[in-house]
């Protein structure tokens, strides 16, 4: 099957053509270009299906063929993932308009976490708020975690479903997931992609009491607070940059104290989430790093590993290579790996599975 995969990010759209599980073409378009989807389709119009990544799927537990009713439900989730959900909806509608006879499948980051235990999924809030099970922890970066799990199994010679690993997706967004029995059993992101570790422009977890204090002191609206937490916090907020890790690292190398402190906070909070995730496992088979930062800044990853000695990790030499690899020292009782992000392969796999379910019916 030839599947065109569309992965809208905050500013660009990654596009890949996957034929029978192998990527045979890849590119990216700036989403500011209103013709981005049309250009992708013109380049690769001979396809059997199109798969689109959605950050939030709500109650969806598996990839699903898109129809009007599904789009309405996904649009209701926009406020929970404001950086990504509107773009995925826009891309999906454009594809349906331009390729009317080709099935479109939505693949959800949240689906990988849908089987989290109640203890990990529930918030300690009033029952009257949580009775409908909507105000819960959903988790994100599921497609990335799913691919990292499969690839780690290949690299370690183990069945993915038998592995218990901690997967850290480290990109502009950062999340840490405990994986057991082939799915997420705990994760750092929650109801929205704001909870957890510090990120490029997102704050990660902040004491709710602090936020209430700020809103009462300034004062400010909920929309203004959301903008601050999603777009003006994290590395960007602490350094006065746009949050690009390369700029922050360069500033720290110049001796700028704000950048140095921001990196210390970044490493500390990521290590803390990794340690917390490990407690949701009965054993630790590996710690896996994926995402753009893991791919392009391996020295930062080893600096994080060096602070995880309590988990029996010891960093080794990490050359800049474009291959998946073990990055712990020889003889380390627990391996750490860098796995290059390949959400396109998971999107294609999800599309094939969803369409196979439809054909069986």
N, C-alpha and C positions, 0 to 999 in steps of 0.2 A: 504493500500500500504506500502511495505517495502522499505525505502529509505536509502541508505548509503550516509551520508553527509561527505564531505571532506573540511576542512577549513584550507588552508595553511597559516601559519603566517610567520614571518621573519626567524624563526629558527625551528619551530615545526609544525606539522600538527595535528589538532584536528579531530578526527574521531568519528562519532556517527551513530548508527543504530536506525532509527526512524520508528516505526510500527504504522500506523494509528494515527499519531500525538503524539505518546508517545515514548520517548527515552528508548530503552531496552538494550542498550550497549554503552559504551563510552571508549575511550582511546586516547592516543597521541603518535606520533612517531617523532623522530628527523629527520628532512628533510635532514640532512647530510647522513643519511642511504639511499643508492640508492635503496634499496628494500622496502622502507616504504609503497608505494602504493600496492605493491604485497602482503605484509604482511597483510595490512588492508583487501584486497579482499579475501585472504585465510581465514581470520577469519570470514568474513561475505560475502560469495559469493552468497547466496540465496536472491537476492534482485530484486525488480521490476524496480528500477531506481537508479541513482547516481547523487547527486547534489554537485556541486563544487562552492565555493565562489570565486568571482572575485571582487577585489577592484574597478576596473575601467571598466565600460561598455560603455563609450562614449555616443552615442545617444540611446542606448538600454533603454527602459522604463519599461521593465518587464523581468522576467526570460525567458530563451529561450533554446530550445533543441539545442545541439551542432552539427554543421556540419562543413565541411572544410572551407566554406566561413566565418562563424562566427569566427573561430579560427584565420583566416587571419586578420580580422578586430580587434580582441582583441590584437593580437600581435603588431599592429601599435600603441597601447596605452602604450606600455611597458615603454617608457621614462617618462610618466606621473605618473607612480606608480612603480618605479624601485625596491622597496623593496618587492613587492608582486606579481605583474603581471606575471613575468617570472615563478615563482613557480606554480601559478595556471595553466598556460599553460602547464607546464611540467606534472603536476598531471593529467590534463584532457587528454592529449595525452596518458599517461600510462594507464589510465582507459579504453579508447577506444580500446587500443591494447589488453588489458587483458580480457575485457568483451565486446566482439564484438556485442553481441545480446542485450545488456542492454542499454536503452536510457540514455544519459548523459545530464544533464541540468546545464547551467551556471546561477548563481544567482548573481546579481550585487549590490554592495553597493551604487552605484550612482543612481540606479533606483528610490529609495525612494525620491530623491530630484528633479526628472525630471520635476515636475510641479511647481518648484519655480517661483514666479512672476519675470517678466523681471527686475524689480528694484533691486531684490536680486541676479539675475543670471548674469547680465551684468557687465563688467568692463568698467570704463571710459577711453577707449582707442580710437585711431583713427578708424573711420568707415571702412577704407580700411583694417584694421586688423580683425575686428569683423564681417564683412558682412556675412561670411559663418556660423556664430554662433558656431564656434568650440572653439574660445578663450573665454570661459565663465566659470562661477563657476559651478562645477559639484556637489561637496559635497561628503562625504564618511561616513563610518560607518552606512550606511542605514539599513542593516539587523539587526544590534544591536538596532537601534532606533525603527524599526518596531516591534521587539519583546517587547521592553520596553513599547511601546505604548499599545500593546494588554494586557500586564501583568498589567500595571497601571490601565487600564480600569477595569480589574477583581478585583484588590485590592480596588479601590474606588467605585465599583458598578456603573460605568458609561460606556456608549458606547464609544469605542475608537474614533470613528469619531466625537463625540461631544466634545472631550477634546481639550484644548489648553494648551500645556505643553512645557517646556524647557527640553531637554534631553541632559545630559552631559555624553558622553562616555569617561571614564577616564581609560586608560590602557597605554601601551607603546606609542600608538598614542592617542591623545586627540582631541575631537571635541565637539562642542556644537550646537544643532539644535533646532530651533523653529518649533513646529509641530502644525498644524491646519488642520481640515477636513481630517485627516487620512494620511497626507503626510508632508514632510518637506517644509517649506515656507522661511526659511533662515537658514544658517549654517556657521560655522566658517571656515571650509576647503573649498578650491575653485577649481581652475584648477588642482591642485595636492594636495596630502595629507600633504602639507608643510605649508599651510596658517593657521592662527588662533592662538590657545593657544600654550604655551610652552609644549614640550613633552620630552620623555626620551632621545632621541638622535637628534630629529628634532627641529629646531629653533622656529617654528611658524612664525608669521608675523614679518618681519623686514623691516625698511624703505628701499625701493629700491635704494634711493640715497646713503645710507650707503654701500650697496653691490657694486654699481658702483664705489664708492670711493675706496673700498678695492681692487677691480679688477684692477683699474688703478694704485694703489699705489704699490701693491706687486711685479709684476702683477701675475695674475693667469688665467687659462683657465676656460671655462664654466663647464667642467667636474670636475675640482678641486673644484670650488665653490659648485657645486651640492653635491659632497661628503661631504664637510664641513657642509652644511646645513642639509642634510639628516642623516648623520652618526656621526658627531663630534660636534654637538651643543646641545641645550636643557640642561637637567640636566647633561648629560655626559660632555658637553663642559664647563659648569660653575664649575664643581666639580672635573674634572679629573678622574671620575669613568666611568663605562660602562653605566651609566644612570639608572640602576636598582634603583627604588625608595627606596627599603629596605636598600640598601647601603647608599643612600643619607641621609635617616632618621637616620641611625646609626651614620653617620659622624656628623650630626647636634647635635645629643644627646651627642657626645663627645666634643662638643663646637667648631667644625671646622667652621670658619666663612664663607668660600666659600659655604659650604653646607647650612648653615643657610640662607644666602642671596639667594641662588638658590631656596630654598623652599618658601621664601617670594615672589620672582618673579613668581614662579609656581602658588601659590595661587592667587596672584593679577591678573595675566593674565587670569586665569580660571574664576574668579569672573567677570572680565570685559566682557568676552565673554558671560557669562550667562546673565548679565544685558543687553547687546546689543541684544541678541536673544529675550529677553522678550519684547523688543520694536516692534517686528514684530507680536505680538499677540494683540488681542483686550481685552483680559483678561488673567490672569494667574491662571490655575487650579492646577498646580503642577510643581515642579522641580524634575527631575528624574536623579539619578546617576547610571550608569552601567559600565561594563568593569572590568578588573582584579584589578585595584587599588580600585575601589568602593567595590569590593567583599572582598578584603583581607586587606584593610587599612581603615576601617570605621572611625577611629579617624581623619584621614586626611580630610575625607569628612565633618565631623562635624566642623572641623576648617574652612573649606571653607564656610559652611552654616552660621557660626557665623558672617561672614563678609557680609551677604546678608540681613541685617535687613531692608534695603530700599524696599525689595520685600516682607516684612512681614514674613520672615522665622526666626525661632528660633530653634536651635538644641536641641535635647533631649538626653537622655542616649542611647548609641548605643552599645549593647553587641555584641561580636563576635558570630554570629549565621549564619548558612547556609540557611537562609530563606529570601525571599523578605519582606521588611518591611518599615513602615513609621519611619523616624528618626528625625522628628521635635517634639518639646515639645507639650504636650497636650494643646489644645486650640489655637494652631497656626492657623491663618486664611488661610494660604497657606501651604499645606503639602509638604515635601520633602521626597523622597523615595529612597531606594537602591534596585535595581532590578538586580538579578544575571544574567550575560550574558548567553543567550541561542540562539546563532545564528544557532545552528543545527536545532532547531525547525522551524525557518524561512526558512532555506534552504530546508527542507523537504516540507514545505507548498508551497514554490515557485515551486519545482519540480512537485508537484501534479497539481498545477494550470497550469503550462506550458504544461504538457502532456494532461490535459483535453482540453485545447484549440486546440491542434493538433488533438485529436480524434474527436472533433466537426467538424473540416474541412473535 
